[in-house]
Amino acid sequence: MATVAKEYKTISQIAGPLVFVKKTEPVGYKELVSVRLSDGSIKRGEVLDSSDDMVVVQIFEGTTGIDRSASVRFLGETMKMPVSKEMLGRVLNGAGDPLDGGAKIVPEKELDIAGAAINPWARDSPADFIETGISTIDGMNTLVRGQKLPIFSASGLPHNDIALQIARQAKVRGENEEFAVVFIALGITNEEKQKFMNEFERTGALKNAVVFLNLADDPAVERIATPRLGLTTAEYMAFELGMQVLVIMTDITNYCEALRQVGAAREEVPGRRGYPGYMYTDLAQLYERAGRIKGKKGSITQIPILTMPGADITHPIPDLSGYITEGQIVLSMDLHRAGIYPPVNVSSSLSRLMNSGIGKGKTRDDHKAVSDQLYASYAEGKDLRGLVAIVGKDSLSAKDRKLLDFADLFEDRVVRQGIDEDRSIETTLDIAWDILKELDIDQLTRIDKKYIEKYLPKKE
C-alpha cells in the first residue's frame, strides 16, 4: 500500500471528474487520495483504475481548480462510512456529512463502503410481510423482508410521492421488531430536497430513518458513492443491531447517468445506448446487498425507484434491473392522467416472492385467493373495455357488464387511495371483498368456497 508521507506532482491529464497520474508506486483499487491544490486547499478522491504506467483518480468534489502543479497523495486506505445507532433521525448529504445542522456522527464503527458479498450458502430465503400501507403493493404485489422490489416509473409520474409515502408508512409485524428506513435520494433538485426534508419532519417519520440526499449539482462521482454509504449504514443496522431495514433509493436512472458520465471521461468503449458495459455488474453490486443472513435477526429490503427514459421498459436500466431483482411495480401514465393515485398498473406488476410473505399467520388466510381473483377479474374487465369501444356496452351479456363495471370499481376503490392514507392489509382485503360481491358467485372461480362463506359480504 502507499506510504502516507509521499506526495507526487505527476498529473498528466484532467478529464471531467478524473485526474490521470503517472505511475509512482503500487496503489490499490478504491484507495483514497488527497489532492493539494496550488492555493493549499485539499480535494478528496479515490483510485478508479491502475495500470503499469498510469493511475486514474476520480475526484469527489470535481476537478475545478486542479492543474498539473497539484500534488497527489495516496492514503493507503479505502473509503469508510462512520456508523452508529445514533444516525437514526439524521439527514446527511451524498458524502455522508450532516445536512440537518447537527453535529458530525460519532461512530461506533467505520465500515468499508464496498461492503462484503453475502456468501450464497449463508443467505436465508426472504420471508415475512412488510406492510407499506398501499393496497396495490400489499394486496397484489406483496413486499417481503429481504426482497428487492423496484418501482418502474416515467417522467411526470409521482414516484417521489410514493417513495415518501412508503417511507412514512412502512412497518413490520411482530413484537420486539425494530424497524428503520434508509432513504437515499440521488441527483435530486434543491426543490425536491426541501420537499423530502419537510415531509420527513412534518410526519415524524425521520425519527426512524436515515436520509442521504445527493443533489443534481453534486459531482457525478459522489452520486456513485452515495448508495454505497447508505447501504453500508443499512448493513450495520440490520446485521449488527438486528433491525429490519427498508432501503428506498430514488432515482437509479440518475445513478446510471453518473456511471455513463464517468465512463465517458475514462474513454471507455460504451455498451447499450452509451452506458458502460459493466452496468449490470455495478447495479448487481447494489441490489444484491439486500437479503437475510442465517443466524442473524435483521434484514435488508430494497425498493429501488427508476424513471424509464421515454417510458421504455426495454431501456437498459429497467431491463437490467428486472434481471437482478425479484419483480417490479410499474406505474401507469394512463391511470395518472385519469387522476388516480398511486397510478400502479397491477397488470404489468409482479412480486415474485409474494407467496413467501402472505397467508395465515403472516397476513390473512384468504390473501392469495383474493389477489388471484382480483387479477383475473380486472384483466377480463380491461379486455372488455376494448370490445365495448367497438360494439358498445349494450351488446354485452349481463355477466360481462358486471366484469366491465368491476374494472372501474377496482381502479376507484383498490388502486386509488389518499397520499396520507395508510391501509392495513386487513382493510385492503376487506375493500377487495366489498367490490367482489358485485360479481356473481359463479364468477369467483379463483376463491375457495370456505373463504367466500367466511368473508364475502351479503348484498344489500
N, C-alpha and C positions, 0 to 999 in steps of 0.2 A: 504494500500500500504506500501511498505518497507520504512524504515527510511534511509535517505541518509548516515547518520553518521556511521552506523553499518557495521563492516566487519566480515566475518566468515571464519574460516580455517577448513571447514568440507568437503573438497573434498574427496570423497570415491573412485572414478574411473574416468579414462580418456579413451575415446574410439573414435578414429578418430577425427572429429571436435567437439565432445561432451565432456562436463565435468558434472559429476554427483555429486551433492552437497546434503549432508544430510539436511533434512528439518530444517529450523531455525525459520521461521515465514511465515505468509501468503504472497504469491507473485502472481502477475498477469501474465497471458499468454502474451507472446511477450514483457514482461517488460525488459528494458535494464539492462545490467550487466557490471560491470568493474571488471577485474581480475588483481590483483597486483602480479607480479612475484617476486621471491626472489631477483632479481637484481634491483628491483624498477620500471621496465617497466610495462606499462599498456596494457592489451588487452581488446577488447570490445566483448560483446556477447549479446544474448537475451534469455529469458526463452522460451524453446520449449515445456516443459511439466512439470506439477506439480502434485504430488500425496500427500498422507498423510505423507509420510516419506522421499520423495526424490524430488529434483528439477533437471531437465535436462536443461543444458545451452549449446547453440551452440555458438562457438567462431568464430567471423568473420575472424580473421587473422590466424586461425589454432591454434592447441594446442601445437605446438613445444615450449619447454621451460617451460611449465606449469607442476608443480608437486604438491604433496599433501600439501606442505607448503604454496602454493599460497593462497592469501586471496581473498574472493569474496564479492563484494558489490552490492546489489540490488538498483537500482537508482529510482524506483518508477515512471518511465515514459516509453513510447513506442518509437520506432524508428521514427524519423520525417525527412522529406525532406525539406530543405530550398528552397523556390521557389520565383522567381522574373521574370518579363518580360525581364530583362537583361540577362537571361540564354540563350536567342537565340544567336546562334553563338558560343556556348561553347562546348568543348569536355571534358567529365567527365569520371572518372573510374567507376567500378562497385559499389563502395561505395558512389558515388556522389561527390567525390573530383576532383578538376581540373586536367586534364592531359595535357592541352594546354599551361602550363606555365603562365596562367593568375592568377589573384587574386581569393581568395575564393569568393563565391557568397554572396552578401549582401542581405539577404532575406527580402521580403516584408511580407512573412508569413512562418510558419513552419507547415507542414501538416503531419498527421499520414499516413505512407506509406500503411497501410492496406486498406485505403480508406473507403468510406461509400457506402453500396449497394444502387443502384438506386431503389426506390420504383417502382414496375411494373406499377402502375397507373400513375406515373409521366413520364414514358418513352414515348417518341414520336417515331413514326414509322420512320425507316431510309428512307431517300428520297434525291433526288438531286444527280447529277452526279459528281464523282471525276475523272478527266482526268489524266491517268498515262502516256499517250503518247505511249503505247504499244498496237498494234492493236488487238491482241488476247484477251486482257483484256477489253479494251474499247469497241471494236466492238462486242465481242462474250460473255464475262463474266463480264459485267459492274460492276464496284465498286461504291457503293452508300454510301453517308455520313451516318455514324452511323453503318455501317456493319462490320462484322468480316469475312474476306475472306482469308483463309490460302493458302499458296503455298506448295504443297507436292512435295518434291524433293528427290534425292537419291545421294549417294556418287559419286563424279565425275561430277555432273551436275552444271551449272553455276548459282546457286541460289543467290550467293552473288553479282554477276554482275547484276542480275535482281533487287535485293534489292537496290543496289546503283542507278541503272537507274531510278527506281520508285521514290527514294528519291530525285533525281535531277529534274525529270520532272513533278512530281505530282502537280496538281493545281486544284482550284475550279473556276467555272464560276460565274459571277455576280459581280457587283460593290460593293465597300465597304466591301469586304470579306477579312479578314486577314487569311492567311494560314500558318501553321507551320508543320514541321515533327519532331517527336521524334524517333530517331533511336537507337535501343537497340541491341547491339551485345553480345551474351552470349557464353562464352567458346571458344573464338577465339584465334588463334595463334598470335605471335608477328608480323609475316609476314602479316597476314590478317589485324591486327590493323593498320600497316603502310599503307596498301593499302586503307583502309577505310578513314584514316585521309588525305592522299594525294589526294584522289578523291574528298572529300568534299571541300578541299582547292582549288584544280585545277579548279573545275567547279563553285565555288562561291555559291554552294548550302548550305554551312554552315551558311550563314547569316540568313536563315530562319529555322534552325534546332538546336535541342539539341541532342547531341550524347553521349550515355553511352557505354563504351567499357569494358566488363568483359573478362579477359584473361583466357586461359586454365589452367595456373598455379596459378590462384587466388583460394582461398578456395571455396569449394562447397557451403558453407552456404552463401557466398557473392553472388553467382550465383542465389540463391533463392530470395535474396533481390533486385537484380538489376532491374528486370522488374517492381517490385512494386515502386521503386524510379522513374523509367521512366513514369509509368502510373499515378503516383501522380502528376508529372510535367505536363503531358498531361491534367489531370482533371483541374488543376489550369488554364492552358491556355484556355481550352475550356469553362469551366463553370463559371469562374470568369473574364476572359479577353475577352470572346466572340469570340475566334478564332476557325477556322476549323482545327482540328489537325489530322494528319495521323501518326499512330504509327506502325513502322516496327520492328518486333522482329525476330532476327535470331541468333541462331538456337534453337528452342524449344526443340529439342531432347537433346541438352546439358543440358538444364534446367531440363528435366525429369531424366537424368542420375544423376544430383546432388540430386534430390529428392530420388532416389534409394540409393545413397551413404549414405545420412543422415539416411534413413530408416534402412539400414543395420547396421549402427553404433548404432542405438537405439534398435536393435534386434527385429524389428517389424516382424510380420508374413507377408511374401511377398504375393502379388497378382499375376496377369498375368505376366509371364516372369520376375519375381523378382521385378517388380515395386510396389510401395506402393498401397494398396487397395484404398486409398483416392486420387489417382492421378486425377481421373475425377473431384472431387470437387476442387482440387487445381488448375487445368487448368481452370475450370469454373470461379474461383475467378479472374483469369487474363483476360480471354476473355470477361466476362460479364461486364468489366469496359468500354467497348465500348458502344457507343449509343448517343442518343439525349435526352434532358430533356425538357419537355413542358415549354414554357415561357423563355427559355434560347437560345441565338443565336448560341452558339458554338456547336461543335460535336466532338466526338472521333471515328475515323475509324481505324480498325486494319488490318494489313497484317502480321500474324504470319507465319514464314517460318520454315519448319521442314524437316529434311532428314529422309526418311523412312529406317530403318535398313534393309539391304538386298533388298531394293526397294519393300518391302512388305507392301501394302496398308492396310492389315488386322492387322498389328502390333498395339499394344495397343496405341501408341502415335498418329498416324494418325486416328486410329479408334475412339478414344475418342474425338479427336479434331473435327472430322466430325460430331459427335453428337451435339457438343456445338455451332459450327459456322454455317454460312449461305452459304455453298457451299465450293468449293475448286478449285484451279488452279493446275493441275497436269503436271509436267514436264516429258518429254519422252526421254529415253536413245536412242531410235531408231532415233529420229529427231536430237539429239545431234551428234550421230555418222555420220549422213548424212551432218553435217556441218551447220545445221540450227539453228540460234539464233534469239530470245529466243525459246528453244525447248518445246513450250507449246502444250500439247496434248489436243486439244479442245474437242475431243470426250469424254474424261473422266472428263472434267472440267465443272463446273456449278457455276453460281451465282444465288442463289435462290431469291435475291431481285432485280435482274436486271430490271424487269418491272417497279419498283418504281422510277428508276432514268433515264429512257430514254423516248424518244418521243418528240413531238413538244414542244418547249419552254425549253427543258432540253438538248437534243442532236439534233436529227432531226426526222422529221415525218416518214421517211422510215426505221428507225433504226431496229425496231423489225422485220419487214418483211424481210429485208436484212439478218439479223442474222439467222432467221429461215431457209432461203433459203440456206445460206452458210453451215449450219449444215447438212441439208438434202442432198444436192448435194455432199458434201465432204464425207459423210457416204456412199453414193452409190458408189462413185468413189473408196473409200478404199476397199469396198466389192469386186468390180470388179478386183482389183489387185490380190486377192486370186484366182479368176476364171481364170485370164489370165495365172497365173503360171501353171494351169492345162491344159487349152485348147488352149492357145495362143491368141494374140491380134486380129489376122485375123478373128477369129470366132465370134467376137463381132459385133453387129449392129452398124450403124453409130452413133445413139444416145448414146449407151453405150460407144463408143470410146470417145465421147465428155466428158462424165462424168469421164472416166478414166483420160483423159488429164486435166480435171478441178481439180482433186485431186492434181496433180503435180503443177498446177498453183497456187492453194490455198496455198500450203506449201511454194512456192517460192515467192509469191507476198504479201500475207496477213500475214502468220506466220513469215517469215524471215524479219528481219529489222536490221539496224545497232545498235551497242551498244550505240551510241550517237544520234540516230535518234529519234526525238521527233515528233510523228504524232498527229495532231489534229484529233478529231472524224470525222470531215468532210473529211479529207484526207483518213482516214481508209475506210469510206463508199464509197468514190469515187473509191478507189482501188478495193473494192468489186464489184461495178457495172462494172468496167472495165474488170474484169475476168468473170462476169456473162454474159456479152454479147457474150462470146464464146459458150454458150449453146443456144439451140433453145428456142423461146418464149414459146412454149407449155411445156418446161421443168421447167419454173419458176412458179411452182404450189403454192408456198408459198407467192407470192408477188401480191398485188392488182394491177389491170391494170393501175390505176391512177399513181402509183409510177413508173411503167415501162415506161409510156409515159413521165413522168417528168424527170426521172433520167437515164434511160438506154442509153448509148452512141450508136450511129449508127455504124454498122460495116463498116470498110473501104473497 
